[in-house]
Amino acid sequence: MEYKIDDIEKVLDENLSDTQKIDVLLEMDAKIYCNLGSDSNKTELELAKKNSRKLYTLIKKIDFDMGDSFLKLMDKKK
């Protein structure tokens, strides 16, 4: 199933293993950054980071250590 960023909460409700849920969320994150380019403006970059934060927060609900490390790395880059 193809998920959009507005539907990310639905991933948690799917009948998937935790590993599969994390894989889906990380795939969504990869697609966000694949769609950015050198011509992306500041607003698009900020939206990508905001959506990544949402995804990492969901990952943290599934695997605390993994999600927490993603969020800490994200904060460290600021």
Residue, then its C-alpha position, 0 to 999 in steps of 0.5 A: m500500500e502506498y502511504k502519504i504523509d497525512d496517512i502516517e498514523k495508519v501505518l501503526d494500525e496495519n497488520l504488519s510486524d514492527t520491522q515492516k512498519i519501520d521499513v514503511l516509515l523509513e521508505m516514506d522518509a527516503k522518498i521525501y528527500c529524493n523529491l528534494g533537489s538543489d532548486s528546492n526552496k527553504t520552505e520545501l526543506e523545512l517541510a521535509k524536516k518537519n515530516s521527517r520528525k513526524l516519521y521519526t516520532l512514530i518510529k519511536k513509538i515502535d522502537f524507542d531507541m531507534g526513533d530516539s536516536f534519529l530525533k537526537l541526530m536531527d536536533k544535533k544538526k540544527 
